[in-house]
Amino acid sequence: MRIFVFTIFFLALAGSSLTPQPVFAGELPYKLVMFETKSCNYCKIFTRDVLPHFQMSRLSFKVPFQDVDIDKEGMGGYKLKYRIVSTPTFTMLNRGKEVGRITGYLPKKKFFRAVRYLLRKAKKAERKFQRKQSALLYRK
């Protein structure tokens, strides 16, 4: 019996992906969206130099990342406060609403610092949303 359980466990482990995935990505209210185009050289540099570090960081567990090709997908169904003027543009969303954005390429350290700042803003917006929701519940 032990051998059977060990074999099932080993097969399940071997079949699973070894890349880290955000555990609660579907439940998080935050999302970082990168708007890019195929002709954007800085988008390619970001994807090559910064994105792999972001995906392997602890920050990626807190903020799911999605890239949207403006040429193919348009705005990807997102309604933003302002139009996209240049690429890459990174937009932090909280429950589908824009909280802040980074316009242009940033090196790895500056990008991480900017994303942490946007995450703080998104958490503040989430707390405000939660207070508003609880106030509505108590009114009834």
The first five atom37 places (N, CA, C, CB, O) and aatype in JSON, in Angstrom:
{
  "aatype": [12, 1, 9, 13, 19, 13, 16, 9, 13, 13, 10, 0, 10, 0, 7, 15, 15, 10, 16, 14, 5, 14, 19, 13, 0, 7, 6, 10, 14, 18, 11, 10, 19, 12, 13, 6, 16, 11, 15, 4, 2, 18, 4, 11, 9, 13, 16, 1, 3, 19, 10, 14, 8, 13, 5, 12, 15, 1, 10, 15, 13, 11, 19, 14, 13, 5, 3, 19, 3, 9, 3, 11, 6, 7, 12, 7, 7, 18, 11, 10, 11, 18, 1, 9, 19, 15, 16, 14, 16, 13, 16, 12, 10, 2, 1, 7, 11, 6, 19, 7, 1, 9, 16, 7, 18, 10, 14, 11, 11, 11, 13, 13, 1, 0, 19, 1, 18, 10, 10, 1, 11, 0, 11, 11, 0, 6, 1, 11, 13, 5, 1, 11, 5, 15, 0, 10, 10, 18, 1, 11],
  "atom_mask": [
    [1, 1, 1, 1, 1],
    [1, 1, 1, 1, 1],
    [1, 1, 1, 1, 1],
    [1, 1, 1, 1, 1],
    [1, 1, 1, 1, 1],
    [1, 1, 1, 1, 1],
    [1, 1, 1, 1, 1],
    [1, 1, 1, 1, 1],
    [1, 1, 1, 1, 1],
    [1, 1, 1, 1, 1],
    [1, 1, 1, 1, 1],
    [1, 1, 1, 1, 1],
    [1, 1, 1, 1, 1],
    [1, 1, 1, 1, 1],
    [1, 1, 1, 0, 1],
    [1, 1, 1, 1, 1],
    [1, 1, 1, 1, 1],
    [1, 1, 1, 1, 1],
    [1, 1, 1, 1, 1],
    [1, 1, 1, 1, 1],
    [1, 1, 1, 1, 1],
    [1, 1, 1, 1, 1],
    [1, 1, 1, 1, 1],
    [1, 1, 1, 1, 1],
    [1, 1, 1, 1, 1],
    [1, 1, 1, 0, 1],
    [1, 1, 1, 1, 1],
    [1, 1, 1, 1, 1],
    [1, 1, 1, 1, 1],
    [1, 1, 1, 1, 1],
    [1, 1, 1, 1, 1],
    [1, 1, 1, 1, 1],
    [1, 1, 1, 1, 1],
    [1, 1, 1, 1, 1],
    [1, 1, 1, 1, 1],
    [1, 1, 1, 1, 1],
    [1, 1, 1, 1, 1],
    [1, 1, 1, 1, 1],
    [1, 1, 1, 1, 1],
    [1, 1, 1, 1, 1],
    [1, 1, 1, 1, 1],
    [1, 1, 1, 1, 1],
    [1, 1, 1, 1, 1],
    [1, 1, 1, 1, 1],
    [1, 1, 1, 1, 1],
    [1, 1, 1, 1, 1],
    [1, 1, 1, 1, 1],
    [1, 1, 1, 1, 1],
    [1, 1, 1, 1, 1],
    [1, 1, 1, 1, 1],
    [1, 1, 1, 1, 1],
    [1, 1, 1, 1, 1],
    [1, 1, 1, 1, 1],
    [1, 1, 1, 1, 1],
    [1, 1, 1, 1, 1],
    [1, 1, 1, 1, 1],
    [1, 1, 1, 1, 1],
    [1, 1, 1, 1, 1],
    [1, 1, 1, 1, 1],
    [1, 1, 1, 1, 1],
    [1, 1, 1, 1, 1],
    [1, 1, 1, 1, 1],
    [1, 1, 1, 1, 1],
    [1, 1, 1, 1, 1],
    [1, 1, 1, 1, 1],
    [1, 1, 1, 1, 1],
    [1, 1, 1, 1, 1],
    [1, 1, 1, 1, 1],
    [1, 1, 1, 1, 1],
    [1, 1, 1, 1, 1],
    [1, 1, 1, 1, 1],
    [1, 1, 1, 1, 1],
    [1, 1, 1, 1, 1],
    [1, 1, 1, 0, 1],
    [1, 1, 1, 1, 1],
    [1, 1, 1, 0, 1],
    [1, 1, 1, 0, 1],
    [1, 1, 1, 1, 1],
    [1, 1, 1, 1, 1],
    [1, 1, 1, 1, 1],
    [1, 1, 1, 1, 1],
    [1, 1, 1, 1, 1],
    [1, 1, 1, 1, 1],
    [1, 1, 1, 1, 1],
    [1, 1, 1, 1, 1],
    [1, 1, 1, 1, 1],
    [1, 1, 1, 1, 1],
    [1, 1, 1, 1, 1],
    [1, 1, 1, 1, 1],
    [1, 1, 1, 1, 1],
    [1, 1, 1, 1, 1],
    [1, 1, 1, 1, 1],
    [1, 1, 1, 1, 1],
    [1, 1, 1, 1, 1],
    [1, 1, 1, 1, 1],
    [1, 1, 1, 0, 1],
    [1, 1, 1, 1, 1],
    [1, 1, 1, 1, 1],
    [1, 1, 1, 1, 1],
    [1, 1, 1, 0, 1],
    [1, 1, 1, 1, 1],
    [1, 1, 1, 1, 1],
    [1, 1, 1, 1, 1],
    [1, 1, 1, 0, 1],
    [1, 1, 1, 1, 1],
    [1, 1, 1, 1, 1],
    [1, 1, 1, 1, 1],
    [1, 1, 1, 1, 1],
    [1, 1, 1, 1, 1],
    [1, 1, 1, 1, 1],
    [1, 1, 1, 1, 1],
    [1, 1, 1, 1, 1],
    [1, 1, 1, 1, 1],
    [1, 1, 1, 1, 1],
    [1, 1, 1, 1, 1],
    [1, 1, 1, 1, 1],
    [1, 1, 1, 1, 1],
    [1, 1, 1, 1, 1],
    [1, 1, 1, 1, 1],
    [1, 1, 1, 1, 1],
    [1, 1, 1, 1, 1],
    [1, 1, 1, 1, 1],
    [1, 1, 1, 1, 1],
    [1, 1, 1, 1, 1],
    [1, 1, 1, 1, 1],
    [1, 1, 1, 1, 1],
    [1, 1, 1, 1, 1],
    [1, 1, 1, 1, 1],
    [1, 1, 1, 1, 1],
    [1, 1, 1, 1, 1],
    [1, 1, 1, 1, 1],
    [1, 1, 1, 1, 1],
    [1, 1, 1, 1, 1],
    [1, 1, 1, 1, 1],
    [1, 1, 1, 1, 1],
    [1, 1, 1, 1, 1],
    [1, 1, 1, 1, 1],
    [1, 1, 1, 1, 1],
    [1, 1, 1, 1, 1],
    [1, 1, 1, 1, 1]
  ],
  "atom_positions": [
    [[0.82, -1.2, 0.0], [0.0, 0.0, 0.0], [0.86, 1.26, 0.0], [-0.93, 0.0, 1.2], [0.56, 2.23, -0.7]],
    [[1.95, 1.24, 0.79], [2.84, 2.4, 0.84], [3.47, 2.67, -0.51], [3.93, 2.18, 1.89], [3.6, 3.83, -0.92]],
    [[3.85, 1.61, -1.2], [4.47, 1.78, -2.52], [3.47, 2.4, -3.49], [4.98, 0.42, -3.06], [3.84, 3.26, -4.29]],
    [[2.23, 1.99, -3.43], [1.19, 2.54, -4.31], [1.0, 4.04, -4.04], [-0.14, 1.78, -4.1], [0.93, 4.83, -4.98]],
    [[0.92, 4.42, -2.77], [0.74, 5.83, -2.4], [1.96, 6.64, -2.83], [0.5, 5.98, -0.88], [1.82, 7.73, -3.38]],
    [[3.15, 6.1, -2.59], [4.38, 6.79, -2.98], [4.43, 6.97, -4.5], [5.61, 6.01, -2.49], [4.83, 8.04, -4.97]],
    [[4.04, 5.96, -5.26], [4.04, 6.05, -6.72], [3.07, 7.12, -7.21], [3.68, 4.69, -7.33], [3.4, 7.9, -8.09]],
    [[1.87, 7.15, -6.64], [0.88, 8.16, -7.02], [1.41, 9.56, -6.71], [-0.47, 7.92, -6.3], [1.28, 10.48, -7.51]],
    [[2.0, 9.71, -5.52], [2.55, 11.0, -5.12], [3.67, 11.42, -6.07], [3.08, 10.94, -3.68], [3.72, 12.58, -6.5]],
    [[4.57, 10.5, -6.4], [5.68, 10.81, -7.29], [5.19, 11.19, -8.68], [6.63, 9.61, -7.39], [5.7, 12.14, -9.28]],
    [[4.21, 10.48, -9.2], [3.67, 10.79, -10.53], [2.98, 12.16, -10.53], [2.69, 9.71, -10.97], [3.09, 12.91, -11.5]],
    [[2.29, 12.47, -9.47], [1.63, 13.77, -9.38], [2.66, 14.88, -9.31], [0.71, 13.83, -8.16], [2.48, 15.94, -9.92]],
    [[3.73, 14.64, -8.57], [4.79, 15.64, -8.45], [5.52, 15.82, -9.77], [5.77, 15.24, -7.35], [5.83, 16.95, -10.15]],
    [[5.79, 14.75, -10.47], [6.51, 14.82, -11.74], [5.67, 15.51, -12.81], [6.9, 13.43, -12.2], [6.22, 16.17, -13.69]],
    [[4.37, 15.35, -12.74], [3.51, 15.96, -13.74], [3.2, 17.43, -13.48], [0.0, 0.0, 0.0], [2.7, 18.12, -14.36]],
    [[3.49, 17.9, -12.26], [3.17, 19.29, -11.94], [4.23, 20.21, -12.52], [3.05, 19.48, -10.42], [5.37, 19.8, -12.77]],
    [[3.85, 21.46, -12.71], [4.77, 22.47, -13.23], [5.73, 22.87, -12.12], [4.0, 23.7, -13.76], [5.33, 23.01, -10.96]],
    [[6.99, 23.05, -12.46], [7.98, 23.44, -11.47], [8.15, 24.95, -11.38], [9.3, 22.8, -11.78], [8.89, 25.43, -10.52]],
    [[7.5, 25.71, -12.22], [7.59, 27.16, -12.14], [6.63, 27.66, -11.06], [7.27, 27.82, -13.5], [5.53, 27.13, -10.92]],
    [[7.05, 28.68, -10.3], [6.18, 29.17, -9.24], [4.96, 29.88, -9.82], [6.94, 30.11, -8.32], [5.08, 30.69, -10.74]],
    [[3.8, 29.57, -9.29], [2.55, 30.18, -9.73], [1.9, 30.86, -8.54], [1.59, 29.11, -10.35], [1.95, 30.34, -7.43]],
    [[1.29, 32.02, -8.75], [0.56, 32.63, -7.65], [-0.56, 31.7, -7.18], [-0.01, 34.0, -8.07], [-1.36, 31.23, -7.99]],
    [[-0.62, 31.44, -5.91], [-1.55, 30.46, -5.37], [-2.99, 30.97, -5.45], [-1.2, 30.13, -3.92], [-3.89, 30.22, -5.86]],
    [[-3.21, 32.2, -5.08], [-4.56, 32.74, -5.04], [-4.77, 33.8, -6.11], [-4.84, 33.32, -3.67], [-5.45, 34.8, -5.86]],
    [[-4.21, 33.61, -7.29], [-4.27, 34.64, -8.33], [-5.7, 35.0, -8.72], [-3.52, 34.18, -9.56], [-5.98, 36.16, -9.01]],
    [[-6.61, 34.03, -8.72], [-7.99, 34.3, -9.08], [-8.73, 35.09, -8.02], [0.0, 0.0, 0.0], [-9.73, 35.74, -8.31]],
    [[-8.24, 35.03, -6.76], [-8.93, 35.67, -5.66], [-8.37, 37.06, -5.35], [-8.85, 34.81, -4.44], [-9.0, 37.81, -4.6]],
    [[-7.24, 37.42, -5.89], [-6.65, 38.72, -5.58], [-7.38, 39.83, -6.33], [-5.16, 38.73, -5.93], [-7.72, 39.67, -7.5]],
    [[-7.63, 40.94, -5.66], [-8.28, 42.05, -6.35], [-7.32, 42.88, -7.19], [-8.96, 42.94, -5.34], [-7.75, 43.73, -7.96]],
    [[-6.02, 42.63, -7.06], [-5.01, 43.43, -7.75], [-4.55, 42.73, -9.02], [-3.81, 43.7, -6.83], [-4.55, 41.5, -9.12]],
    [[-4.15, 43.54, -9.98], [-3.58, 43.0, -11.21], [-2.67, 44.06, -11.82], [-4.69, 42.57, -12.22], [-3.01, 45.24, -11.82]],
    [[-1.53, 43.63, -12.34], [-0.62, 44.51, -13.06], [-0.69, 44.14, -14.53], [0.85, 44.4, -12.51], [-0.4, 43.01, -14.91]],
    [[-1.08, 45.1, -15.36], [-1.26, 44.85, -16.79], [-0.23, 45.67, -17.56], [-2.72, 45.2, -17.24], [-0.09, 46.87, -17.34]],
    [[0.48, 45.01, -18.47], [1.45, 45.68, -19.33], [0.84, 45.8, -20.72], [2.81, 44.9, -19.38], [0.49, 44.8, -21.35]],
    [[0.73, 47.02, -21.2], [0.27, 47.26, -22.56], [1.5, 47.46, -23.43], [-0.69, 48.52, -22.62], [2.37, 48.28, -23.14]],
    [[1.56, 46.67, -24.5], [2.75, 46.67, -25.36], [2.35, 46.58, -26.83], [3.68, 45.52, -25.0], [1.19, 46.33, -27.15]],
    [[3.33, 46.79, -27.7], [3.15, 46.57, -29.14], [4.33, 45.73, -29.63], [3.05, 47.94, -29.92], [5.37, 45.66, -28.98]],
    [[4.16, 45.12, -30.78], [5.23, 44.29, -31.34], [6.44, 45.12, -31.75], [4.72, 43.51, -32.56], [7.57, 44.64, -31.68]],
    [[6.22, 46.37, -32.17], [7.31, 47.21, -32.65], [8.05, 47.93, -31.53], [6.78, 48.21, -33.64], [8.99, 48.68, -31.81]],
    [[7.66, 47.74, -30.3], [8.25, 48.44, -29.16], [9.53, 47.73, -28.71], [7.25, 48.52, -27.98], [9.49, 46.6, -28.22]],
    [[10.67, 48.4, -28.89], [11.95, 47.81, -28.49], [12.08, 47.72, -26.97], [13.1, 48.62, -29.06], [12.63, 46.75, -26.45]],
    [[11.59, 48.73, -26.26], [11.69, 48.69, -24.8], [10.79, 47.61, -24.2], [11.32, 50.06, -24.21], [11.09, 47.09, -23.12]],
    [[9.7, 47.28, -24.88], [8.85, 46.16, -24.42], [9.63, 44.86, -24.51], [7.54, 46.07, -25.26], [9.56, 44.02, -23.61]],
    [[10.38, 44.69, -25.58], [11.19, 43.48, -25.76], [12.3, 43.41, -24.72], [11.79, 43.45, -27.18], [12.58, 42.34, -24.17]],
    [[12.93, 44.57, -24.44], [13.99, 44.61, -23.43], [13.41, 44.27, -22.06], [14.68, 46.0, -23.4], [14.02, 43.52, -21.29]],
    [[12.24, 44.83, -21.75], [11.59, 44.53, -20.46], [11.28, 43.05, -20.35], [10.31, 45.36, -20.3], [11.56, 42.43, -19.33]],
    [[10.7, 42.48, -21.41], [10.33, 41.07, -21.4], [11.56, 40.18, -21.24], [9.58, 40.71, -22.68], [11.49, 39.13, -20.61]],
    [[12.67, 40.6, -21.8], [13.9, 39.81, -21.73], [14.63, 39.98, -20.39], [14.82, 40.19, -22.87], [15.1, 39.0, -19.82]],
    [[14.72, 41.23, -19.89], [15.59, 41.5, -18.74], [14.87, 41.59, -17.39], [16.31, 42.77, -18.97], [15.41, 41.14, -16.39]],
    [[13.67, 42.15, -17.35], [13.02, 42.42, -16.07], [11.92, 41.41, -15.75], [12.43, 43.82, -16.08], [11.81, 40.97, -14.6]],
    [[11.12, 41.04, -16.73], [9.97, 40.17, -16.48], [10.33, 38.83, -15.84], [9.25, 39.92, -17.78], [9.63, 38.41, -14.92]],
    [[11.39, 38.14, -16.28], [11.72, 36.87, -15.61], [12.02, 37.05, -14.11], [12.93, 36.24, -16.29], [11.67, 36.19, -13.31]],
    [[12.66, 38.15, -13.74], [12.95, 38.42, -12.33], [11.66, 38.71, -11.57], [13.93, 39.59, -12.2], [11.51, 38.3, -10.42]],
    [[10.74, 39.42, -12.21], [9.47, 39.72, -11.56], [8.67, 38.44, -11.34], [8.66, 40.72, -12.41], [8.09, 38.25, -10.27]],
    [[8.63, 37.58, -12.34], [7.86, 36.34, -12.23], [8.42, 35.4, -11.17], [7.82, 35.64, -13.56], [7.67, 34.58, -10.63]],
    [[9.69, 35.48, -10.88], [10.3, 34.63, -9.87], [10.34, 35.28, -8.49], [11.7, 34.25, -10.29], [10.82, 34.68, -7.54]],
    [[9.84, 36.5, -8.37], [9.9, 37.22, -7.1], [8.67, 36.95, -6.25], [10.04, 38.71, -7.35], [7.66, 36.44, -6.74]],
    [[8.77, 37.3, -4.96], [7.63, 37.17, -4.06], [6.53, 38.15, -4.44], [8.07, 37.4, -2.61], [5.35, 37.92, -4.15]],
    [[6.9, 39.23, -5.08], [5.93, 40.25, -5.48], [4.92, 39.71, -6.49], [6.65, 41.45, -6.07], [3.78, 40.16, -6.51]],
    [[5.33, 38.75, -7.31], [4.42, 38.19, -8.31], [3.31, 37.37, -7.68], [5.19, 37.33, -9.3], [2.27, 37.15, -8.3]],
    [[3.52, 36.91, -6.43], [2.47, 36.19, -5.73], [1.39, 37.15, -5.24], [3.06, 35.41, -4.55], [0.23, 36.76, -5.05]],
    [[1.76, 38.4, -5.03], [0.82, 39.41, -4.55], [0.11, 40.12, -5.69], [1.54, 40.43, -3.68], [-1.04, 40.54, -5.55]],
    [[0.79, 40.24, -6.82], [0.25, 40.97, -7.96], [0.37, 40.12, -9.22], [0.99, 42.33, -8.14], [1.47, 40.0, -9.77]],
    [[-0.72, 39.53, -9.69], [-0.66, 38.79, -10.96], [-0.32, 39.73, -12.12], [-2.01, 38.07, -11.23], [-0.75, 40.89, -12.15]],
    [[0.46, 39.22, -13.07], [0.91, 40.02, -14.21], [0.24, 39.52, -15.48], [2.45, 39.97, -14.35], [0.1, 38.32, -15.7]],
    [[-0.18, 40.47, -16.31], [-0.76, 40.12, -17.61], [-0.24, 41.11, -18.64], [-2.33, 40.11, -17.57], [-0.16, 42.31, -18.36]],
    [[0.12, 40.62, -19.82], [0.52, 41.53, -20.88], [-0.54, 41.55, -21.97], [1.89, 41.13, -21.47], [-1.13, 40.52, -22.3]],
    [[-0.79, 42.74, -22.5], [-1.8, 42.94, -23.53], [-1.13, 43.59, -24.73], [-2.99, 43.83, -23.01], [-0.52, 44.65, -24.61]],
    [[-1.24, 42.93, -25.89], [-0.71, 43.49, -27.13], [-1.79, 44.4, -27.72], [-0.31, 42.35, -28.14], [-2.84, 43.94, -28.16]],
    [[-1.51, 45.69, -27.73], [-2.5, 46.67, -28.19], [-2.84, 46.47, -29.66], [-1.97, 48.1, -27.97], [-3.98, 46.68, -30.07]],
    [[-1.86, 46.05, -30.46], [-2.1, 45.84, -31.89], [-3.12, 44.73, -32.14], [-0.8, 45.51, -32.6], [-3.96, 44.84, -33.03]],
    [[-3.05, 43.65, -31.35], [-3.94, 42.51, -31.55], [-5.23, 42.63, -30.75], [-3.23, 41.22, -31.17], [-6.32, 42.41, -31.28]],
    [[-5.11, 42.97, -29.46], [-6.24, 42.9, -28.55], [-6.88, 44.26, -28.24], [-5.81, 42.26, -27.28], [-7.87, 44.32, -27.51]],
    [[-6.33, 45.33, -28.77], [-6.83, 46.65, -28.39], [-6.5, 46.92, -26.93], [0.0, 0.0, 0.0], [-5.36, 46.73, -26.51]],
    [[-7.49, 47.34, -26.16], [-7.27, 47.62, -24.75], [-7.49, 46.37, -23.89], [-8.18, 48.74, -24.28], [-7.39, 46.45, -22.67]],
    [[-7.79, 45.25, -24.48], [-7.97, 44.01, -23.75], [-9.2, 44.0, -22.86], [0.0, 0.0, 0.0], [-9.29, 43.21, -21.92]],
    [[-10.16, 44.87, -23.16], [-11.38, 44.93, -22.36], [-11.26, 45.77, -21.11], [0.0, 0.0, 0.0], [-12.22, 45.85, -20.33]],
    [[-10.11, 46.4, -20.88], [-9.92, 47.24, -19.7], [-10.36, 48.67, -19.99], [-8.46, 47.2, -19.24], [-10.09, 49.21, -21.07]],
    [[-11.02, 49.27, -19.03], [-11.39, 50.68, -19.13], [-10.45, 51.46, -18.23], [-12.89, 50.92, -18.75], [-10.48, 51.3, -17.01]],
    [[-9.62, 52.29, -18.82], [-8.62, 53.03, -18.08], [-9.02, 54.49, -17.94], [-7.26, 52.92, -18.76], [-9.87, 54.99, -18.67]],
    [[-8.38, 55.18, -16.98], [-8.67, 56.6, -16.78], [-8.21, 57.43, -17.98], [-7.99, 57.11, -15.49], [-8.9, 58.35, -18.43]],
    [[-7.03, 57.09, -18.49], [-6.43, 57.84, -19.59], [-6.02, 56.87, -20.69], [-5.2, 58.66, -19.1], [-5.85, 55.68, -20.45]],
    [[-5.88, 57.4, -21.9], [-5.48, 56.53, -23.0], [-3.99, 56.2, -22.92], [-5.8, 57.2, -24.35], [-3.23, 56.89, -22.24]],
    [[-3.6, 55.17, -23.6], [-2.2, 54.74, -23.63], [-1.48, 55.6, -24.67], [-2.07, 53.21, -23.97], [-1.83, 55.6, -25.85]],
    [[-0.47, 56.33, -24.21], [0.27, 57.23, -25.1], [1.54, 56.57, -25.62], [0.61, 58.53, -24.37], [1.88, 56.72, -26.79]],
    [[2.23, 55.84, -24.75], [3.46, 55.18, -25.18], [3.52, 53.79, -24.56], [4.71, 56.01, -24.77], [2.83, 53.48, -23.6]],
    [[4.37, 52.97, -25.15], [4.54, 51.62, -24.63], [5.98, 51.42, -24.23], [4.11, 50.56, -25.67], [6.87, 52.03, -24.83]],
    [[6.26, 50.62, -23.24], [5.32, 49.87, -22.42], [4.64, 50.77, -21.38], [6.03, 48.71, -21.72], [5.25, 51.71, -20.87]],
    [[3.4, 50.47, -21.09], [2.67, 51.13, -20.02], [2.15, 50.04, -19.09], [1.5, 52.02, -20.57], [1.48, 49.11, -19.52]],
    [[2.48, 50.19, -17.81], [2.08, 49.22, -16.79], [0.99, 49.87, -15.95], [3.3, 48.78, -15.9], [1.17, 50.97, -15.43]],
    [[-0.14, 49.2, -15.83], [-1.27, 49.75, -15.1], [-1.63, 48.81, -13.95], [-2.49, 49.95, -16.03], [-1.83, 47.62, -14.15]],
    [[-1.7, 49.37, -12.74], [-2.14, 48.61, -11.58], [-3.64, 48.76, -11.45], [-1.41, 49.08, -10.29], [-4.17, 49.87, -11.4]],
    [[-4.33, 47.63, -11.41], [-5.79, 47.63, -11.3], [-6.2, 47.05, -9.96], [-6.42, 46.83, -12.46], [-5.61, 46.08, -9.49]],
    [[-7.21, 47.64, -9.37], [-7.83, 47.11, -8.17], [-9.31, 46.94, -8.47], [-7.6, 48.04, -6.92], [-10.03, 47.92, -8.66]],
    [[-9.75, 45.68, -8.52], [-11.13, 45.35, -8.87], [-11.53, 45.96, -10.22], [-12.1, 45.83, -7.78], [-12.65, 46.43, -10.39]],
    [[-10.59, 45.94, -11.17], [-10.86, 46.42, -12.52], [-10.72, 47.91, -12.71], [0.0, 0.0, 0.0], [-10.85, 48.4, -13.84]],
    [[-10.45, 48.67, -11.64], [-10.29, 50.12, -11.75], [-8.82, 50.48, -11.66], [-11.09, 50.85, -10.66], [-8.07, 49.9, -10.87]],
    [[-8.41, 51.44, -12.47], [-7.02, 51.85, -12.49], [-6.67, 52.59, -11.2], [-6.74, 52.72, -13.71], [-7.36, 53.53, -10.81]],
    [[-5.59, 52.16, -10.56], [-5.1, 52.8, -9.35], [-3.9, 53.68, -9.67], [-4.73, 51.75, -8.3], [-3.74, 54.75, -9.08]],
    [[-3.07, 53.24, -10.59], [-1.88, 53.99, -10.97], [-1.23, 53.33, -12.17], [0.0, 0.0, 0.0], [-1.63, 52.25, -12.6]],
    [[-0.22, 54.01, -12.7], [0.46, 53.46, -13.87], [1.91, 53.86, -13.92], [-0.23, 53.89, -15.14], [2.33, 54.86, -13.33]],
    [[2.68, 53.07, -14.63], [4.08, 53.34, -14.94], [4.15, 53.44, -16.45], [5.05, 52.23, -14.37], [3.79, 52.5, -17.15]],
    [[4.61, 54.56, -16.95], [4.73, 54.75, -18.39], [6.2, 54.69, -18.77], [4.09, 56.09, -18.85], [7.01, 55.45, -18.25]],
    [[6.53, 53.79, -19.67], [7.9, 53.66, -20.14], [8.66, 52.55, -19.44], [0.0, 0.0, 0.0], [8.18, 51.94, -18.49]],
    [[9.86, 52.32, -19.94], [10.73, 51.26, -19.43], [11.44, 51.72, -18.16], [11.76, 50.83, -20.49], [11.89, 52.86, -18.08]],
    [[11.53, 50.84, -17.18], [12.33, 51.08, -15.99], [13.25, 49.88, -15.77], [11.43, 51.32, -14.73], [12.86, 48.75, -16.03]],
    [[14.47, 50.13, -15.31], [15.34, 49.0, -14.95], [14.74, 48.21, -13.79], [16.75, 49.51, -14.59], [13.78, 48.65, -13.16]],
    [[15.31, 47.05, -13.54], [14.72, 46.1, -12.6], [14.46, 46.71, -11.21], [15.64, 44.9, -12.46], [13.34, 46.61, -10.71]],
    [[15.45, 47.32, -10.59], [15.28, 47.85, -9.23], [14.22, 48.95, -9.18], [16.61, 48.39, -8.69], [13.39, 48.97, -8.27]],
    [[14.26, 49.84, -10.14], [13.28, 50.93, -10.17], [11.87, 50.4, -10.46], [13.68, 51.99, -11.22], [10.89, 50.91, -9.93]],
    [[11.79, 49.38, -11.3], [10.48, 48.79, -11.61], [9.88, 48.15, -10.37], [10.62, 47.75, -12.74], [8.7, 48.33, -10.08]],
    [[10.69, 47.39, -9.63], [10.2, 46.75, -8.42], [9.74, 47.79, -7.4], [11.29, 45.84, -7.81], [8.7, 47.62, -6.75]],
    [[10.51, 48.86, -7.26], [10.15, 49.93, -6.32], [8.82, 50.57, -6.74], [11.26, 51.0, -6.25], [7.97, 50.83, -5.9]],
    [[8.66, 50.81, -8.03], [7.42, 51.43, -8.53], [6.22, 50.5, -8.35], [7.57, 51.8, -10.0], [5.13, 50.96, -8.0]],
    [[6.41, 49.2, -8.58], [5.31, 48.24, -8.4], [4.92, 48.15, -6.93], [5.71, 46.84, -8.94], [3.74, 48.05, -6.61]],
    [[5.92, 48.17, -6.02], [5.58, 48.16, -4.59], [4.78, 49.4, -4.2], [6.87, 48.08, -3.73], [3.84, 49.31, -3.42]],
    [[5.14, 50.54, -4.76], [4.4, 51.77, -4.49], [2.96, 51.66, -5.01], [5.11, 52.98, -5.14], [2.01, 52.02, -4.31]],
    [[2.8, 51.15, -6.23], [1.46, 50.98, -6.79], [0.65, 49.95, -5.99], [1.54, 50.54, -8.26], [-0.56, 50.09, -5.85]],
    [[1.32, 48.93, -5.47], [0.62, 47.95, -4.65], [0.12, 48.58, -3.35], [1.55, 46.76, -4.33], [-0.99, 48.27, -2.91]],
    [[0.92, 49.46, -2.75], [0.46, 50.17, -1.55], [-0.77, 51.01, -1.87], [1.57, 51.06, -0.98], [-1.72, 51.05, -1.08]],
    [[-0.74, 51.69, -3.02], [-1.91, 52.48, -3.43], [-3.13, 51.58, -3.66], [-1.59, 53.28, -4.7], [-4.24, 51.95, -3.3]],
    [[-2.91, 50.43, -4.26], [-4.02, 49.51, -4.52], [-4.59, 48.95, -3.21], [-3.55, 48.35, -5.43], [-5.8, 48.8, -3.08]],
    [[-3.72, 48.66, -2.26], [-4.2, 48.17, -0.96], [-5.0, 49.25, -0.24], [-3.01, 47.71, -0.09], [-6.0, 48.95, 0.41]],
    [[-4.56, 50.49, -0.36], [-5.31, 51.59, 0.24], [-6.69, 51.72, -0.4], [-4.52, 52.92, 0.1], [-7.68, 51.92, 0.29]],
    [[-6.74, 51.59, -1.73], [-8.02, 51.64, -2.43], [-8.9, 50.46, -2.04], [-7.8, 51.66, -3.96], [-10.12, 50.61, -1.95]],
    [[-8.3, 49.29, -1.81], [-9.06, 48.11, -1.4], [-9.65, 48.3, 0.0], [-8.17, 46.85, -1.43], [-10.8, 47.93, 0.25]],
    [[-8.86, 48.87, 0.91], [-9.38, 49.14, 2.26], [-10.55, 50.12, 2.2], [-8.27, 49.69, 3.18], [-11.55, 49.95, 2.91]],
    [[-10.42, 51.12, 1.36], [-11.51, 52.09, 1.19], [-12.75, 51.4, 0.64], [-11.07, 53.24, 0.25], [-13.87, 51.66, 1.09]],
    [[-12.56, 50.51, -0.33], [-13.67, 49.76, -0.91], [-14.34, 48.88, 0.16], [-13.19, 48.89, -2.08], [-15.56, 48.81, 0.23]],
    [[-13.52, 48.22, 0.99], [-14.07, 47.34, 2.03], [-14.85, 48.13, 3.07], [-12.93, 46.56, 2.7], [-15.91, 47.69, 3.53]],
    [[-14.33, 49.31, 3.45], [-15.06, 50.15, 4.41], [-16.4, 50.58, 3.84], [-14.23, 51.38, 4.8], [-17.41, 50.6, 4.54]],
    [[-16.39, 50.93, 2.56], [-17.63, 51.36, 1.91], [-18.63, 50.21, 1.86], [-17.33, 51.87, 0.48], [-19.82, 50.42, 2.09]],
    [[-18.16, 49.01, 1.56], [-19.04, 47.84, 1.51], [-19.61, 47.52, 2.89], [-18.27, 46.64, 0.96], [-20.8, 47.21, 3.01]],
    [[-18.77, 47.59, 3.92], [-19.28, 47.29, 5.26], [-20.25, 48.36, 5.73], [-18.12, 47.15, 6.25], [-21.21, 48.05, 6.43]],
    [[-20.02, 49.61, 5.35], [-20.97, 50.68, 5.71], [-22.31, 50.45, 5.03], [-20.41, 52.07, 5.32], [-23.35, 50.7, 5.63]],
    [[-22.29, 49.98, 3.8], [-23.55, 49.7, 3.1], [-24.3, 48.54, 3.75], [-23.27, 49.38, 1.62], [-25.53, 48.54, 3.78]],
    [[-23.57, 47.55, 4.25], [-24.21, 46.41, 4.91], [-24.89, 46.83, 6.21], [-23.17, 45.31, 5.18], [-25.98, 46.35, 6.54]],
    [[-24.25, 47.72, 6.95], [-24.8, 48.12, 8.24], [-25.96, 49.12, 8.11], [-23.7, 48.72, 9.1], [-26.75, 49.28, 9.03]],
    [[-26.06, 49.78, 6.97], [-27.17, 50.72, 6.75], [-28.49, 50.0, 6.62], [-26.93, 51.54, 5.5], [-29.53, 50.51, 7.04]],
    [[-28.46, 48.82, 6.06], [-29.71, 48.1, 5.79], [-30.33, 47.53, 7.01], [-29.48, 47.0, 4.82], [-31.38, 46.9, 6.94]]
  ]
}
